[in-house]
Amino acid sequence: MKYNRLIAFILFIAFHFPVLAQENEHHFANAIREFREIDKTNPPKPGSVLFIGSSSFTIWTDLEKYFPDIDIINRAFGGSTLSDQIYFAGDIILPYLPRQIVIYCGENDLAFDDQLTTDEVFERFLTLYKIIRSELPDVSVLYVSMKPSPDRWHLAERFFEANRRIQRLIDEEQSLIYIDIWDSMLDSNGNPDPSLFLEDMLHMNEKGYDIWKKVLEDKLIK
């Protein structure tokens, strides 16, 4: 029975998310090629902490300054969704053999598709997690909750519900850690603190990343 389920899962992934097939047709193919070129000139160290996800990680270009004692690989690409992480898992996750994976993704899924349900976002995360776990069974996985921002505050209820669904799964999995950054980014009135963001009121400034450092630093494996 377990074998049949495994085969069914592999077929599902192969059919719906062809990681390598038709890569040139994917709108993030150039970003993946850039990662490959970086790896050729500066091969990353196996067993590093791998950051993946969307622009909140992409523009955190000085991660090493925040976590100087940790070997870090950043393979986040801006504008990406959980579906994109699934599609390129064979390129941006599995080859690096990380000791830990830190994920920030899901926000764009809901922001780009107002018909997408929080259940569907949860299923996307679950698919990504299963891919990671099937190939890297012992790796530690951290999921950073979707953040509240002034620009996307109208989506707060959907973000909060998706966070809650993912947290429920994480509470049941010992090798999954949920990093809650929601409350720490709100002001005294319960709204997103604008002082934490750049002019676009979506992406964070140094003050915002200082908060993320505080909640992450004790959870990263040195």
DORO-833387 format. One line per field, with one value per atom (N, C-alpha, C, O): residue number from 1; chain; atom name; z, x, y. Coordinates in steps of 0.02 Angstrom, whole numbers, plus 50000, padded with zeros to 5 digits. Each point is the difference from the previous one (the first is absolute). Example, Ala and Ser with C-alpha at 12.3 -4.5 7.8 and 13.67 -1.06 7.14 Angstrom:
BEGIN
k	c(1;1;1;1;2;2;2;2) $
c	c(A;A;A;A;A;A;A;A) $
a	c(N;CA;C;O;N;CA;C;O) $
up	c(50390;50000;50000;50033;49931;50003;50037;50008) $
east	c(50660;49955;50045;50052;49930;50042;49961;50025) $
north	c(49716;50059;50060;49999;50054;50059;50055;50055) $
END
This chain:
BEGIN
k	c(1;1;1;1;2;2;2;2;3;3;3;3;4;4;4;4;5;5;5;5;6;6;6;6;7;7;7;7;8;8;8;8;9;9;9;9;10;10;10;10;11;11;11;11;12;12;12;12;13;13;13;13;14;14;14;14;15;15;15;15;16;16;16;16;17;17;17;17;18;18;18;18;19;19;19;19;20;20;20;20;21;21;21;21;22;22;22;22;23;23;23;23;24;24;24;24;25;25;25;25;26;26;26;26;27;27;27;27;28;28;28;28;29;29;29;29;30;30;30;30;31;31;31;31;32;32;32;32;33;33;33;33;34;34;34;34;35;35;35;35;36;36;36;36;37;37;37;37;38;38;38;38;39;39;39;39;40;40;40;40;41;41;41;41;42;42;42;42;43;43;43;43;44;44;44;44;45;45;45;45;46;46;46;46;47;47;47;47;48;48;48;48;49;49;49;49;50;50;50;50;51;51;51;51;52;52;52;52;53;53;53;53;54;54;54;54;55;55;55;55;56;56;56;56;57;57;57;57;58;58;58;58;59;59;59;59;60;60;60;60;61;61;61;61;62;62;62;62;63;63;63;63;64;64;64;64;65;65;65;65;66;66;66;66;67;67;67;67;68;68;68;68;69;69;69;69;70;70;70;70;71;71;71;71;72;72;72;72;73;73;73;73;74;74;74;74;75;75;75;75;76;76;76;76;77;77;77;77;78;78;78;78;79;79;79;79;80;80;80;80;81;81;81;81;82;82;82;82;83;83;83;83;84;84;84;84;85;85;85;85;86;86;86;86;87;87;87;87;88;88;88;88;89;89;89;89;90;90;90;90;91;91;91;91;92;92;92;92;93;93;93;93;94;94;94;94;95;95;95;95;96;96;96;96;97;97;97;97;98;98;98;98;99;99;99;99;100;100;100;100;101;101;101;101;102;102;102;102;103;103;103;103;104;104;104;104;105;105;105;105;106;106;106;106;107;107;107;107;108;108;108;108;109;109;109;109;110;110;110;110;111;111;111;111;112;112;112;112;113;113;113;113;114;114;114;114;115;115;115;115;116;116;116;116;117;117;117;117;118;118;118;118;119;119;119;119;120;120;120;120;121;121;121;121;122;122;122;122;123;123;123;123;124;124;124;124;125;125;125;125;126;126;126;126;127;127;127;127;128;128;128;128;129;129;129;129;130;130;130;130;131;131;131;131;132;132;132;132;133;133;133;133;134;134;134;134;135;135;135;135;136;136;136;136;137;137;137;137;138;138;138;138;139;139;139;139;140;140;140;140;141;141;141;141;142;142;142;142;143;143;143;143;144;144;144;144;145;145;145;145;146;146;146;146;147;147;147;147;148;148;148;148;149;149;149;149;150;150;150;150;151;151;151;151;152;152;152;152;153;153;153;153;154;154;154;154;155;155;155;155;156;156;156;156;157;157;157;157;158;158;158;158;159;159;159;159;160;160;160;160;161;161;161;161;162;162;162;162;163;163;163;163;164;164;164;164;165;165;165;165;166;166;166;166;167;167;167;167;168;168;168;168;169;169;169;169;170;170;170;170;171;171;171;171;172;172;172;172;173;173;173;173;174;174;174;174;175;175;175;175;176;176;176;176;177;177;177;177;178;178;178;178;179;179;179;179;180;180;180;180;181;181;181;181;182;182;182;182;183;183;183;183;184;184;184;184;185;185;185;185;186;186;186;186;187;187;187;187;188;188;188;188;189;189;189;189;190;190;190;190;191;191;191;191;192;192;192;192;193;193;193;193;194;194;194;194;195;195;195;195;196;196;196;196;197;197;197;197;198;198;198;198;199;199;199;199;200;200;200;200;201;201;201;201;202;202;202;202;203;203;203;203;204;204;204;204;205;205;205;205;206;206;206;206;207;207;207;207;208;208;208;208;209;209;209;209;210;210;210;210;211;211;211;211;212;212;212;212;213;213;213;213;214;214;214;214;215;215;215;215;216;216;216;216;217;217;217;217;218;218;218;218;219;219;219;219;220;220;220;220;221;221;221;221;222;222;222;222) $
c	c(A;A;A;A;A;A;A;A;A;A;A;A;A;A;A;A;A;A;A;A;A;A;A;A;A;A;A;A;A;A;A;A;A;A;A;A;A;A;A;A;A;A;A;A;A;A;A;A;A;A;A;A;A;A;A;A;A;A;A;A;A;A;A;A;A;A;A;A;A;A;A;A;A;A;A;A;A;A;A;A;A;A;A;A;A;A;A;A;A;A;A;A;A;A;A;A;A;A;A;A;A;A;A;A;A;A;A;A;A;A;A;A;A;A;A;A;A;A;A;A;A;A;A;A;A;A;A;A;A;A;A;A;A;A;A;A;A;A;A;A;A;A;A;A;A;A;A;A;A;A;A;A;A;A;A;A;A;A;A;A;A;A;A;A;A;A;A;A;A;A;A;A;A;A;A;A;A;A;A;A;A;A;A;A;A;A;A;A;A;A;A;A;A;A;A;A;A;A;A;A;A;A;A;A;A;A;A;A;A;A;A;A;A;A;A;A;A;A;A;A;A;A;A;A;A;A;A;A;A;A;A;A;A;A;A;A;A;A;A;A;A;A;A;A;A;A;A;A;A;A;A;A;A;A;A;A;A;A;A;A;A;A;A;A;A;A;A;A;A;A;A;A;A;A;A;A;A;A;A;A;A;A;A;A;A;A;A;A;A;A;A;A;A;A;A;A;A;A;A;A;A;A;A;A;A;A;A;A;A;A;A;A;A;A;A;A;A;A;A;A;A;A;A;A;A;A;A;A;A;A;A;A;A;A;A;A;A;A;A;A;A;A;A;A;A;A;A;A;A;A;A;A;A;A;A;A;A;A;A;A;A;A;A;A;A;A;A;A;A;A;A;A;A;A;A;A;A;A;A;A;A;A;A;A;A;A;A;A;A;A;A;A;A;A;A;A;A;A;A;A;A;A;A;A;A;A;A;A;A;A;A;A;A;A;A;A;A;A;A;A;A;A;A;A;A;A;A;A;A;A;A;A;A;A;A;A;A;A;A;A;A;A;A;A;A;A;A;A;A;A;A;A;A;A;A;A;A;A;A;A;A;A;A;A;A;A;A;A;A;A;A;A;A;A;A;A;A;A;A;A;A;A;A;A;A;A;A;A;A;A;A;A;A;A;A;A;A;A;A;A;A;A;A;A;A;A;A;A;A;A;A;A;A;A;A;A;A;A;A;A;A;A;A;A;A;A;A;A;A;A;A;A;A;A;A;A;A;A;A;A;A;A;A;A;A;A;A;A;A;A;A;A;A;A;A;A;A;A;A;A;A;A;A;A;A;A;A;A;A;A;A;A;A;A;A;A;A;A;A;A;A;A;A;A;A;A;A;A;A;A;A;A;A;A;A;A;A;A;A;A;A;A;A;A;A;A;A;A;A;A;A;A;A;A;A;A;A;A;A;A;A;A;A;A;A;A;A;A;A;A;A;A;A;A;A;A;A;A;A;A;A;A;A;A;A;A;A;A;A;A;A;A;A;A;A;A;A;A;A;A;A;A;A;A;A;A;A;A;A;A;A;A;A;A;A;A;A;A;A;A;A;A;A;A;A;A;A;A;A;A;A;A;A;A;A;A;A;A;A;A;A;A;A;A;A;A;A;A;A;A;A;A;A;A;A;A;A;A;A;A;A;A;A;A;A;A;A;A;A;A;A;A;A;A;A;A;A;A;A;A;A;A;A;A;A;A;A;A;A;A;A;A;A;A;A;A;A;A;A;A;A;A;A;A;A;A;A;A;A;A;A;A;A;A;A;A;A;A;A;A;A;A;A;A;A;A;A;A;A;A;A;A;A;A;A;A;A;A;A;A;A;A;A;A;A;A;A;A;A;A;A;A;A;A;A;A;A;A;A;A;A;A;A;A;A;A;A;A;A;A;A;A;A;A;A;A;A;A;A;A;A;A;A;A;A;A;A;A;A;A;A;A;A;A;A;A;A;A;A;A;A;A;A;A;A;A;A;A;A;A;A;A;A;A;A;A;A;A;A;A;A;A;A;A;A;A;A;A) $
a	c(N;CA;C;O;N;CA;C;O;N;CA;C;O;N;CA;C;O;N;CA;C;O;N;CA;C;O;N;CA;C;O;N;CA;C;O;N;CA;C;O;N;CA;C;O;N;CA;C;O;N;CA;C;O;N;CA;C;O;N;CA;C;O;N;CA;C;O;N;CA;C;O;N;CA;C;O;N;CA;C;O;N;CA;C;O;N;CA;C;O;N;CA;C;O;N;CA;C;O;N;CA;C;O;N;CA;C;O;N;CA;C;O;N;CA;C;O;N;CA;C;O;N;CA;C;O;N;CA;C;O;N;CA;C;O;N;CA;C;O;N;CA;C;O;N;CA;C;O;N;CA;C;O;N;CA;C;O;N;CA;C;O;N;CA;C;O;N;CA;C;O;N;CA;C;O;N;CA;C;O;N;CA;C;O;N;CA;C;O;N;CA;C;O;N;CA;C;O;N;CA;C;O;N;CA;C;O;N;CA;C;O;N;CA;C;O;N;CA;C;O;N;CA;C;O;N;CA;C;O;N;CA;C;O;N;CA;C;O;N;CA;C;O;N;CA;C;O;N;CA;C;O;N;CA;C;O;N;CA;C;O;N;CA;C;O;N;CA;C;O;N;CA;C;O;N;CA;C;O;N;CA;C;O;N;CA;C;O;N;CA;C;O;N;CA;C;O;N;CA;C;O;N;CA;C;O;N;CA;C;O;N;CA;C;O;N;CA;C;O;N;CA;C;O;N;CA;C;O;N;CA;C;O;N;CA;C;O;N;CA;C;O;N;CA;C;O;N;CA;C;O;N;CA;C;O;N;CA;C;O;N;CA;C;O;N;CA;C;O;N;CA;C;O;N;CA;C;O;N;CA;C;O;N;CA;C;O;N;CA;C;O;N;CA;C;O;N;CA;C;O;N;CA;C;O;N;CA;C;O;N;CA;C;O;N;CA;C;O;N;CA;C;O;N;CA;C;O;N;CA;C;O;N;CA;C;O;N;CA;C;O;N;CA;C;O;N;CA;C;O;N;CA;C;O;N;CA;C;O;N;CA;C;O;N;CA;C;O;N;CA;C;O;N;CA;C;O;N;CA;C;O;N;CA;C;O;N;CA;C;O;N;CA;C;O;N;CA;C;O;N;CA;C;O;N;CA;C;O;N;CA;C;O;N;CA;C;O;N;CA;C;O;N;CA;C;O;N;CA;C;O;N;CA;C;O;N;CA;C;O;N;CA;C;O;N;CA;C;O;N;CA;C;O;N;CA;C;O;N;CA;C;O;N;CA;C;O;N;CA;C;O;N;CA;C;O;N;CA;C;O;N;CA;C;O;N;CA;C;O;N;CA;C;O;N;CA;C;O;N;CA;C;O;N;CA;C;O;N;CA;C;O;N;CA;C;O;N;CA;C;O;N;CA;C;O;N;CA;C;O;N;CA;C;O;N;CA;C;O;N;CA;C;O;N;CA;C;O;N;CA;C;O;N;CA;C;O;N;CA;C;O;N;CA;C;O;N;CA;C;O;N;CA;C;O;N;CA;C;O;N;CA;C;O;N;CA;C;O;N;CA;C;O;N;CA;C;O;N;CA;C;O;N;CA;C;O;N;CA;C;O;N;CA;C;O;N;CA;C;O;N;CA;C;O;N;CA;C;O;N;CA;C;O;N;CA;C;O;N;CA;C;O;N;CA;C;O;N;CA;C;O;N;CA;C;O;N;CA;C;O;N;CA;C;O;N;CA;C;O;N;CA;C;O;N;CA;C;O;N;CA;C;O;N;CA;C;O;N;CA;C;O;N;CA;C;O;N;CA;C;O;N;CA;C;O;N;CA;C;O;N;CA;C;O;N;CA;C;O;N;CA;C;O;N;CA;C;O;N;CA;C;O;N;CA;C;O;N;CA;C;O;N;CA;C;O;N;CA;C;O;N;CA;C;O;N;CA;C;O;N;CA;C;O;N;CA;C;O;N;CA;C;O;N;CA;C;O;N;CA;C;O;N;CA;C;O;N;CA;C;O;N;CA;C;O;N;CA;C;O;N;CA;C;O;N;CA;C;O;N;CA;C;O;N;CA;C;O;N;CA;C;O;N;CA;C;O;N;CA;C;O;N;CA;C;O;N;CA;C;O;N;CA;C;O;N;CA;C;O;N;CA;C;O;N;CA;C;O;N;CA;C;O;N;CA;C;O;N;CA;C;O;N;CA;C;O;N;CA;C;O;N;CA;C;O;N;CA;C;O;N;CA;C;O;N;CA;C;O) $
up	c(50000;50000;50000;49962;50082;50003;49934;49978;49990;49937;49946;49961;50037;49951;50010;49952;50111;50014;49976;49974;50037;49978;49925;49974;49990;49927;49976;49954;50078;49982;50011;49959;50095;50015;49949;49976;50006;49950;49933;49966;50015;49936;50001;49950;50108;50007;49989;49963;50069;49994;49928;49972;49998;49932;49950;49953;50058;49953;50008;49951;50113;50012;50006;49987;50033;50011;49968;50035;49899;49966;50011;49963;50088;50022;49944;49992;49970;49949;49930;49958;50029;49932;49984;50041;49899;49973;50045;50006;50026;50045;49966;50030;49906;49965;49992;49987;50021;49993;50065;50000;50054;50064;50009;49981;50047;50005;50050;50002;50039;50046;49977;50039;49899;49976;50002;50015;49971;50001;50070;50009;50041;50069;50019;50034;49943;50016;49965;50028;49910;49964;50036;50003;50023;50037;50062;50016;50018;50058;49978;50035;49909;49975;49985;50014;49957;49984;50064;50005;50045;50065;50029;50027;49969;50028;49964;50031;49905;49962;50024;50009;50000;50018;50075;50021;50019;50072;50029;50028;49965;50023;50073;50043;49972;50070;50040;49974;50090;50046;50018;50025;49963;50021;50076;50038;49983;50071;50027;50060;49895;50020;50018;49993;50032;50012;49937;49977;49994;49936;50010;50030;49944;50001;49931;49949;50050;49937;50008;50056;49888;50003;49954;49946;50076;49958;50020;50032;49948;50002;50070;50007;50044;50068;50018;50041;49929;50008;49945;50012;49928;49944;50015;49988;50040;50011;50067;50018;50019;50061;49980;50015;49950;49967;50049;49983;50077;50049;50058;50058;49925;50051;50042;50060;49907;50035;50056;50050;49940;50052;50061;50057;49931;50054;50037;50061;49902;50029;49982;49961;50067;49979;50014;49969;50077;50018;49963;50016;49934;49965;49925;49970;50001;49927;49969;50013;49945;49972;49924;49970;50000;49928;49991;50028;49934;49987;49928;49953;50039;49933;49992;49965;50069;49992;49936;49982;49984;49941;50004;50011;49980;50011;49955;49941;50089;49963;49997;49970;50061;49995;50048;50051;49932;50039;50023;49981;50061;50020;49940;49999;49952;49939;49965;49973;50027;49969;50039;49970;50096;50041;49984;49997;49995;49983;49931;49991;49962;49931;49996;49963;50074;49996;50060;50012;50024;50058;49982;50039;49903;49978;49984;49991;50004;49985;50060;50009;50032;50052;50071;50048;49959;50067;50003;50036;49927;50009;49986;50037;49913;49986;50054;50004;50040;50048;50064;50040;49968;50059;50065;50038;49973;50059;50065;50000;50055;50065;50026;50045;49926;50021;49942;49962;50033;49948;50033;50042;49939;50026;49942;49949;50060;49947;50017;50053;49900;50004;49933;49951;50048;49937;50016;50053;49901;50009;49993;49979;50039;49996;49929;49987;49966;49930;49971;49957;50067;49976;50008;49954;50105;50014;49969;49979;50018;49973;49924;49973;49992;49928;49974;49941;50103;49978;50054;50050;49939;50050;50004;50043;49910;50002;50037;50015;50001;50034;50073;50034;49989;50069;50046;49977;50087;50048;50004;50016;49970;49998;49944;50008;49935;49943;50015;49981;50054;50020;50047;49993;50053;50046;49961;50015;49936;49960;49962;49992;49984;49966;50048;49983;50077;50049;50017;50005;50002;50017;49945;50014;49924;49944;50001;49991;50021;50005;50057;49992;50064;50058;49986;50020;49945;49984;49953;50006;49947;49955;50040;49992;50052;50042;50043;50003;50029;50048;49964;50028;49911;49964;49979;49998;49987;49977;50054;49998;50051;50055;50066;50035;49983;50056;50068;50045;49963;50066;50006;50053;49893;50001;50044;50001;50035;50040;49954;49959;50049;49957;50044;50047;49937;50034;49951;49943;50080;49959;50035;50056;49911;50027;49978;49940;50108;49984;49952;49998;49964;49957;50042;50053;49924;50039;49987;49947;50101;49988;49971;50028;49920;49971;49983;49985;50017;49983;49930;49989;49963;49931;49990;49957;50083;49991;50062;50013;50024;50060;49985;50042;49897;49980;49994;49998;50000;49997;50067;50005;50048;50066;50022;50027;49963;50024;49965;50031;49903;49963;50019;50006;50003;50023;50067;50011;50035;50067;50000;50037;49922;49997;49969;50024;49923;49970;50049;50005;50031;50052;50051;50020;50000;50051;49975;50038;49899;49972;49998;50017;49961;49996;50070;50010;50037;50068;50030;50038;49945;50026;49979;50041;49895;49976;50037;50021;49986;50030;50073;50024;50010;50069;50007;50053;49891;50001;49975;50005;49968;49971;50040;50006;50021;50043;49963;50028;49908;49962;49963;49959;50057;49971;50056;50054;49933;50050;49969;49946;50090;49978;50032;50061;49898;50024;49992;49944;50110;49998;50004;50053;49893;50000;49996;49997;50004;49989;50054;49984;50078;50054;50010;50017;49972;50013;49948;50008;49938;49948;50001;49954;50099;50007;50049;50045;49944;50047;50059;50006;50036;50060;49985;50043;49895;49980;49964;49978;50017;49966;49925;49966;50007;49928;49983;50044;49893;49982;50015;49984;50046;50019;49938;49974;50001;49938;50006;49950;50111;50009;49983;49996;49994;49985;49925;49979;49980;49928;49957;50022;49918;49950;49974;50023;49930;49974;49970;50000;49973;49969;50051;49982;50082;50055;49993;50027;49937;49992;50022;50037;49941;50017;50060;50011;50026;50064;49995;49954;50094;50008;50054;50023;49997;50049;50067;50033;49985;50063;49999;50050;49892;49993;50004;50033;49933;50000;50069;50017;50022;50068;50041;50041;49946;50035;49978;50041;49893;49975;50028;50016;49991;50028;50071;50017;50022;50070;50006;50044;49912;50006;49967;50014;49942;49965;50032;49997;50034;50018;50047;49995;50049;50045;49969;50029;49911;49968;49945;49978;49999;49947;50028;50054;49908;50021;49981;49941;50108;49986;49985;49987) $
east	c(50042;49958;50044;49988;50064;50044;50036;50011;50009;50035;49955;50022;49915;49953;49989;49995;50002;49991;50061;49993;50067;50061;50001;50017;49965;49999;49949;50013;49929;49948;50025;49986;50050;50025;50053;49999;50046;50051;49969;50021;49928;49966;49964;49998;49974;49966;50049;49986;50072;50050;50026;50007;50006;50027;49952;50020;49915;49950;49985;49995;49999;49979;50057;49991;50069;50055;50063;50045;49960;50060;50060;50010;50029;50054;50048;50018;50003;50050;49971;50030;49914;49972;49977;49969;50047;49977;50019;49963;50095;50021;50003;49984;50037;50007;49935;49999;49946;49935;49977;49952;50081;49979;50026;50056;49902;50019;50056;50026;49992;50056;50062;50047;49953;50057;50065;50053;49944;50061;50029;50061;49897;50024;50035;50051;49921;50031;50067;50048;49957;50063;50053;50059;49920;50047;50027;50059;49897;50023;50052;50050;49939;50048;50067;50052;49947;50063;50037;50061;49902;50030;50032;50056;49910;50026;50064;50043;49962;50060;50061;50054;49937;50056;50015;50057;49892;50008;49959;49947;50078;49961;49981;50043;49892;49977;50022;50012;49993;50023;49942;49950;50056;49947;49991;50047;49891;49986;49989;50001;49987;49985;49927;49961;50021;49930;49974;50027;49920;49974;49937;49952;50049;49941;49967;50033;49903;49962;49935;49976;49997;49936;49997;50029;49936;49985;50043;50051;49926;50042;50022;50052;49910;50021;50066;50038;49977;50067;50047;50060;49914;50043;50039;50060;49904;50033;50037;50029;49969;50040;50070;50021;50013;50063;50059;50053;49938;50054;49985;50014;49958;49984;50061;49995;50063;50061;50017;50030;49951;50013;49955;50022;49917;49953;50017;49988;50039;50015;50072;50011;50039;50070;50030;50050;49922;50030;49969;50013;49946;49963;50014;49999;50015;50008;49930;49959;50029;49933;50002;50045;49905;49988;49931;49951;50045;49936;49979;50032;49915;49975;49926;49961;50022;49932;49999;50050;49893;49993;49934;49947;50058;49945;49940;50007;49934;49938;49979;49948;50089;49985;49945;49987;49981;49947;50023;50053;49905;50015;50002;50039;49919;50001;50067;50025;50005;50065;50054;50046;49949;50048;49995;50051;49888;49989;50030;50036;49950;50023;50076;50027;50007;50073;50036;50059;49905;50031;50063;50048;49953;50058;50060;50055;49934;50054;50022;50059;49893;50017;50000;50017;49964;49998;50043;50050;49931;50029;50075;50035;49993;50071;50047;50057;49918;50044;50011;50044;49917;50007;50006;50048;49905;50005;49987;49967;50058;49984;49935;49969;50011;49938;49974;50038;49895;49968;49953;49959;50047;49957;49957;50026;49908;49953;49961;49970;50030;49951;49964;50028;49911;49962;49927;49983;49973;49929;49961;49942;50091;49968;49980;49945;50101;49985;49945;49962;50035;49947;49932;49959;50029;49936;49993;49946;50109;49998;49989;49969;50056;49995;49937;49983;49980;49940;49947;50001;49951;49949;49949;49957;50048;49956;50031;49966;50097;50036;49977;49995;49991;49978;50059;50054;49937;50053;50012;50056;49893;50010;50048;50042;49952;50044;50071;50048;49960;50067;50031;50058;49902;50024;50021;50052;49909;50017;50065;50039;49972;50063;50059;50051;49941;50054;50012;50057;49889;50006;50037;50041;49944;50035;50074;50042;49975;50071;50034;50056;49911;50029;50012;50051;49902;50007;50059;50035;49975;50057;50065;50045;49959;50060;50011;50055;49892;50007;50016;50035;49940;50013;50073;50027;50005;50069;50050;50058;49920;50043;49965;49977;50018;49957;50020;49958;50105;50024;50010;50019;49968;50013;49949;49941;50084;49956;49968;50034;49901;49964;49967;49963;50050;49968;49953;50019;49921;49954;49987;49974;50044;49988;49930;49984;49974;49931;49995;50044;49902;49987;49995;49968;50062;50004;49941;49969;50015;49952;50035;50051;49924;50030;49945;49944;50070;49949;49972;49940;50104;49977;49951;49957;50050;49957;49956;49979;50008;49960;49929;49968;50008;49933;49997;49946;50113;50003;50015;50012;49987;50021;49962;50030;49905;49960;50020;50004;50009;50020;50071;50014;50031;50068;49997;50033;49929;49996;49973;50024;49925;49970;50049;50006;50029;50050;50056;50022;50000;50051;49975;50038;49900;49971;49998;50015;49967;49996;50069;50009;50040;50069;50028;50034;49951;50024;49972;50034;49904;49970;50040;50012;50008;50041;50067;50023;50007;50066;49998;50049;49897;49994;50000;50014;49972;49997;50065;50009;50037;50061;50060;50012;50027;50056;50055;50035;49974;50055;49979;50037;49903;49975;49993;49973;50051;49995;49964;50017;49934;49961;50028;50006;50012;50027;49946;49986;49985;49945;50027;50026;49969;50024;49941;50011;49928;49942;49993;50002;49990;49986;50058;49988;50072;50058;50007;50040;49920;50003;49939;49990;49971;49941;50015;50041;49925;50009;49951;49966;50032;49958;49926;49959;50022;49930;49981;49943;50105;49986;50004;49974;50059;50010;50074;50042;49974;50070;50038;49977;50081;50041;50035;50046;49935;50029;50074;50035;49991;50071;50045;50061;49909;50039;50009;50033;49937;49996;50032;50008;50010;50024;49942;49943;50070;49948;49941;49944;50069;49945;49952;49947;50071;49958;49986;49950;50094;49994;50064;49999;50057;50065;50030;49987;50054;50024;50066;50040;49970;50064;50041;49981;50074;50044;49964;50012;49946;49964;49954;49993;49976;49958;50041;49980;50078;50042;50032;50016;49992;50025;49951;50021;49914;49949;50006;49997;50011;50006;50062;49999;50055;50061;49987;50020;49946;49988;49960;50013;49938;49958;50033;49981;50068;50032;50065;50015;50022;50069;50007;50049;49903;50004;49977;50008;49962;49972;50046;49992;50055;50045;50055;50026;49990;50051;50069;50013;50030;50068;50047;50059) $
north	c(49940;50060;50063;50047;49953;50058;50010;50056;49888;50003;50031;50042;49937;50027;50075;50038;49982;50072;50039;50055;49917;50034;50007;50054;49894;50003;50051;50039;49962;50048;50071;50045;49966;50067;50020;50057;49898;50016;50016;50047;49915;50013;50067;50035;49982;50064;50058;50047;49948;50053;50004;50054;49888;49999;50030;50034;49954;50024;50074;50037;49985;50068;50050;50059;49917;50046;49973;49977;50025;49974;50045;50049;49936;50044;50018;50058;49892;50013;50009;50034;49935;50003;50071;50033;49988;50064;50058;50049;49946;50053;50068;50051;49950;50063;50037;50060;49904;50032;50033;50038;49947;50027;50071;50015;50029;50070;50014;50055;49895;50009;49962;49992;49984;49960;50039;49972;50093;50041;50004;49997;50009;50003;49935;50001;49943;49936;49993;49973;50051;49998;50042;49982;50075;50042;49964;50006;49957;49962;49949;49989;49979;49950;50031;49970;50090;50033;50019;49994;50030;50016;49937;50004;49940;49938;49977;49969;50046;49981;50039;49972;50093;50043;49999;50010;49977;49999;49943;50011;49927;49942;50005;50011;49981;50006;49939;49946;50065;49948;49954;50024;49911;49953;50003;50012;49979;50002;50070;50012;50036;50068;50007;49954;50106;50016;50034;50050;49922;50022;50042;49977;50084;50043;49997;50012;49973;49999;50039;50010;50012;50035;50060;50000;50051;50058;50060;49993;50067;50059;50022;50032;49951;50018;49969;50027;49915;49970;50023;50009;50001;50019;50064;50004;50046;50065;50002;50051;49894;49995;49977;49945;50099;49982;49996;49973;50054;49999;49953;50015;49928;49949;49982;49988;50009;49981;50050;49981;50082;50050;49988;50010;49968;49988;49935;49993;49958;49935;49981;49954;50081;49992;49932;49982;49981;49935;49941;49942;50073;49947;50003;50053;49889;49996;50001;49957;50093;50010;50001;50028;49940;50004;50031;49976;50078;50032;49986;50023;49939;49984;50021;49968;50086;50028;50042;50031;49970;50043;50038;49972;50094;50046;49987;49986;50020;49989;49928;49985;49971;49929;49978;50033;49912;49970;49931;49975;49994;49931;49953;49953;50060;49959;50005;49950;50110;50008;49963;49972;50028;49963;49925;49965;50012;49929;49985;49950;50093;49990;49994;49958;50084;50003;49967;50013;49945;49968;49962;49998;49971;49963;50043;49975;50091;50047;50041;50013;50009;50048;49970;50035;49902;49970;49937;49998;49952;49933;49996;49964;50071;49992;50025;49979;50066;50032;49958;50016;49932;49957;50041;49991;50054;50044;49963;49947;50079;49972;50029;49972;50085;50033;50042;50029;49974;50039;50050;49981;50082;50053;50025;50021;49977;50016;50063;50005;50043;50054;50003;50024;49952;49998;49987;49973;50047;49990;50065;50001;50053;50065;50018;50022;49967;50016;49955;50022;49917;49955;50032;50000;50028;50031;50069;50020;50017;50068;50000;50046;49903;49998;49967;50006;49959;49963;50007;49964;50081;50011;49943;50000;49952;49942;49941;49950;50056;49946;49997;50051;49889;49992;49986;49980;50032;49984;49925;49979;49982;49927;49981;49956;50078;49985;50022;49966;50090;50021;49948;49982;49995;49948;49937;49971;50009;49940;50011;49953;50107;50015;49993;49970;50057;49994;49926;49979;49984;49929;49962;49956;50061;49968;50016;49955;50108;50019;49963;49976;50021;49967;49925;49973;49995;49929;49988;49950;50096;49994;50004;49958;50091;50008;49938;49973;50006;49944;49935;49958;50032;49938;49994;49945;50112;49999;50017;49978;50060;50021;49985;50046;49891;49979;50028;50004;50014;50022;50076;50024;50012;50071;50037;49983;50066;50043;50053;50029;49982;50048;50053;49983;50080;50056;50035;50014;50001;50039;50067;50001;50054;50067;50021;49999;50019;50016;50059;50043;49959;50058;50062;50000;50053;50061;50047;49997;50046;50053;50061;50021;50008;50060;50050;49979;50086;50050;49990;50008;49974;49994;49943;50003;49944;49941;49987;49944;50109;49991;49977;49969;50046;49977;49924;49971;49996;49928;49968;49940;50101;49976;49938;49954;50045;49943;49936;49947;50057;49941;49978;49940;50109;49983;49965;49949;50080;49973;49929;49956;50031;49933;49950;49944;50077;49955;49985;49942;50109;49988;49949;49955;50052;49955;49928;49954;50037;49932;49968;49942;50097;49974;49986;49950;50094;49990;49936;49965;50019;49938;49939;49955;50044;49944;49999;49947;50111;50005;49977;49970;50043;49978;49924;49973;49992;49927;49968;49940;50101;49974;50024;50060;49894;50018;50036;50042;49943;50030;50063;50026;49999;50063;50051;49985;50075;50054;50059;50022;50003;50058;50063;50004;50045;50064;50053;50022;49999;50048;50072;50020;50017;50070;50049;50061;49914;50042;50054;50060;49920;50048;50049;50058;49920;50043;50056;50045;49952;50051;50046;50040;49955;50043;50057;49993;50063;50057;49993;49949;50101;49997;49998;49982;50036;49998;49936;49992;49962;49937;50002;49957;50095;50007;49991;50006;49979;49993;50064;50055;49938;50058;50027;49968;50091;50026;50015;50004;50005;50016;49941;50008;49933;49939;49989;49952;50092;49987;50054;50057;49923;50047;50042;49992;50052;50045;49963;50025;49915;49963;49970;49974;50030;49974;49925;49975;49991;49927;49965;49951;50076;49970;50036;50059;49905;50025;50038;49989;50055;50034;49964;49946;50084;49968;49988;49950;50097;49993;49939;49965;50023;49940;49937;49952;50048;49940;49988;49943;50109;49991;49957;49959;50051;49960;49927;49955;50035;49932;49966;49940;50098;49971;49974;49945;50095;49981;49936;49959;50032;49939;49940;49943;50068;49945;49976;49940;50105;49983;49940;49963;50027;49943;49935;49947;50058;49940;49973;49943;50098;49978;49955;50012;49936;49952;50026;50012;49996;50025;49942;50012) $
END
